[in-house]
Amino acid sequence: MSLISTKGMYGLSAMYELSLIKSEKPTQIKEISERAKIPQNYLEQLLVILRRAELVKSVRGAHGGYFLARNADDILVKDILIALEGNLSITGQEVDNSVLELFYKENDKKLEGLFDISLNQLQDYQNKLTNQLNYSI
């Protein structure tokens, strides 16, 4: 059982790559696809969802593309996952047991809290990775 589908993983990856691009110009789908290692056709579908959720903006035309709708500090990982996955919950089914229902509700909030970090805070993981690589050399 996996909590996050390919849609969520790819969407988060695309958003992270967009957060790393410091250009004022929109980034073309082809570049995002290559950087995030996402099939371009699938990425187009994800970007439509992310645009509707007002997480990215798009510019049409030959020099068009996509960019973050807000500062990367203001876009939370949980917002991206909710836009792509729907609700973040342990179970998607009704429970006919009030004890388990309470258990799931309380833990759904904890689950959401795991993803309550901004795109910029993902850079902390890049720093950890760099430190691990430097330590192992």
Order of alpha helices (4+ residues) and beta strands (2+ residues): alpha-alpha-alpha-beta-beta-alpha-alpha-alpha
